[in-house]
Amino acid sequence: MRSNVAVVILAGGEGKRIGGAKPLKWCGSERLIDRAVNFARLWSDMIAIAVRDCSQVSDVSADLIRDENVPGPLGGLIAGMKLALSHNRQFVLAIPADMPFLPDDLLDRLHRAIGDRECALAKSGGHIHPVCSLWRVSAIERAQSYAASGRRSLKGLAASLNFVAVKWRAKPLDPFFNINTSEDLAEALRHGS
């Protein structure tokens, strides 16, 4: 499976609620972006970090790709799909730069669940996490058409592709806990990040 998937780390947000440069924030002994790259290495030998501007991430051991001209994580997903397509990969695994507790079995469980669908999304605590998702590269034209129509929601795109949700337990700690504020970062540190 590793040779059939590209991992795209979605890191193009501004991170205003945490003072900017969120991927470069330290969470314990490593930056959030480095932690995301380490997770990505579990799942593929092709890893790219999708950014709005290459100055958003520095000194990292993965290739940077520019978001497509679409606001939000959809731009990063489409850029990742293009990269995967150019390397004959069938899937893109999207993960964000701000979830420090991702489960090791993320790719395996999403891949088992996807079946003949176009995408599989993680779910925990009653919430769907579209930024933690597996997408067939064959959906790229539909993703581009969706974006061209002015829509931006990954969840909306997934719904248009008839996605499957894959549930994880959210206790004692939600594996999809994400960091948006300094308080979230402090909570992650309390949980041993």
C-alpha positions in Angstrom: 0.0 0.0 0.0 2.8 2.4 0.8 3.9 2.6 -2.8 0.3 3.3 -3.9 -0.3 6.4 -1.8 1.1 9.9 -1.5 0.6 11.7 1.8 -0.1 15.4 1.7 0.2 17.4 4.9 -2.2 20.3 4.9 -0.3 23.3 6.3 -1.5 26.3 4.3 -3.7 27.9 7.0 -2.8 31.2 8.6 -3.1 30.0 12.2 -4.4 33.4 13.4 -5.8 32.0 16.6 -2.4 30.8 17.7 -0.5 33.9 16.5 0.5 32.6 13.1 3.0 30.1 11.8 1.1 27.2 13.5 3.1 24.4 11.8 6.3 25.7 13.3 4.9 25.8 16.9 6.7 23.5 19.3 4.7 20.7 20.9 7.0 19.0 23.4 10.3 18.2 21.8 9.3 18.7 18.1 7.5 21.2 15.9 4.0 20.3 14.8 5.1 20.0 11.2 8.0 17.6 12.1 5.5 15.5 14.0 3.2 15.4 11.0 6.1 14.4 8.7 7.0 11.6 11.1 3.5 10.3 11.0 3.5 10.5 7.2 6.6 8.4 7.0 4.6 5.5 8.6 2.3 5.5 5.6 4.3 6.4 2.4 7.6 7.1 0.8 6.0 10.1 -1.0 5.3 13.0 1.3 4.5 16.6 0.5 3.5 19.6 2.6 0.9 21.8 1.0 1.3 25.5 1.8 -0.1 28.7 0.5 3.4 30.2 0.5 6.7 28.4 0.9 7.7 30.8 3.7 5.1 29.2 5.9 7.3 26.1 6.6 11.1 26.1 6.9 13.8 23.5 7.5 11.7 20.4 7.0 12.5 17.0 5.6 9.7 16.8 3.0 8.9 18.5 -0.3 6.7 21.6 -0.3 3.9 22.0 -2.8 1.8 25.1 -3.4 -1.9 24.9 -2.7 -4.0 25.2 -5.8 -5.7 28.6 -6.1 -8.5 27.6 -3.8 -9.0 28.8 -0.2 -8.8 26.3 2.6 -7.6 22.7 2.7 -9.3 21.9 -0.6 -6.4 23.7 -2.4 -3.9 21.5 -0.6 -5.9 18.3 -1.4 -6.1 19.1 -5.1 -2.3 19.9 -5.2 -1.7 16.6 -3.5 -3.9 14.8 -6.0 -1.9 16.3 -8.9 1.3 15.2 -7.3 0.1 11.7 -6.8 -1.3 11.5 -10.3 2.1 12.6 -11.8 3.7 9.7 -9.9 1.1 7.1 -10.7 -0.2 6.8 -7.2 -3.8 5.8 -6.8 -4.5 7.4 -3.4 -3.8 10.6 -1.5 -3.9 10.4 2.3 -4.5 13.9 3.7 -3.5 14.8 7.2 -3.2 18.2 8.9 -0.1 19.7 10.4 -2.0 20.4 13.7 -3.1 17.0 15.0 -0.3 15.6 17.2 -2.0 12.4 18.2 -2.9 10.7 14.9 -3.5 7.0 15.1 -0.8 4.7 13.6 -3.5 2.7 11.9 -5.0 5.7 10.0 -4.1 4.6 6.5 -4.8 0.9 7.1 -8.3 1.5 8.4 -9.3 4.1 5.9 -8.0 1.9 3.0 -9.9 -1.2 4.3 -13.1 0.9 4.5 -12.9 2.8 1.2 -14.0 -0.2 -0.9 -15.2 1.1 -4.3 -15.9 4.6 -2.9 -13.9 7.7 -3.8 -13.0 8.7 -0.3 -12.9 7.6 3.4 -12.9 10.1 6.2 -12.0 9.7 9.9 -14.6 10.2 12.6 -14.4 10.4 16.3 -16.5 11.8 19.1 -19.4 12.2 16.7 -17.4 14.5 14.5 -16.1 13.9 10.9 -12.5 15.0 10.3 -12.3 15.6 6.5 -8.6 16.7 6.9 -7.8 13.1 7.9 -8.9 11.3 4.9 -8.1 8.9 2.0 -9.0 10.0 -1.5 -8.8 8.2 -4.8 -6.8 10.2 -7.3 -9.4 9.3 -9.9 -11.6 11.9 -8.2 -9.4 14.8 -9.2 -11.6 16.1 -12.0 -14.6 16.1 -9.7 -12.6 17.9 -7.0 -11.5 20.5 -9.5 -15.1 21.0 -10.8 -16.3 21.3 -7.2 -13.7 24.0 -6.5 -14.4 25.8 -9.8 -18.1 26.1 -8.7 -17.0 28.2 -5.8 -17.4 25.5 -3.1 -14.6 25.1 -0.6 -15.7 22.4 1.9 -13.8 19.1 2.1 -16.8 17.6 3.8 -19.0 18.9 1.0 -16.7 17.4 -1.6 -16.7 14.1 0.3 -20.5 14.1 0.4 -20.7 14.6 -3.3 -18.4 11.6 -3.7 -20.5 9.4 -1.4 -17.8 9.0 1.3 -17.5 6.4 4.0 -16.8 7.5 7.6 -14.4 5.4 9.7 -14.9 5.7 13.5 -12.2 5.9 16.2 -12.7 6.0 19.9 -12.3 9.5 21.3 -11.5 8.4 24.8 -9.4 8.8 26.9 -7.9 11.2 24.3 -9.3 11.9 20.9 -6.7 10.9 18.3 -7.9 13.8 16.1 -7.5 16.5 18.7 -6.3 19.5 16.9 -4.4 22.6 17.9 -5.9 26.0 17.1 -5.0 28.1 20.2 -2.3 28.4 22.8 -4.7 26.7 25.2 -5.0 23.7 22.8 -1.2 23.5 22.7 -1.0 23.5 26.5 -3.6 20.7 26.6 -1.6 18.7 24.1 1.5 19.1 26.3 -0.5 17.9 29.4 -1.3 14.7 27.4 2.3 13.9 26.9 2.9 15.1 23.3 
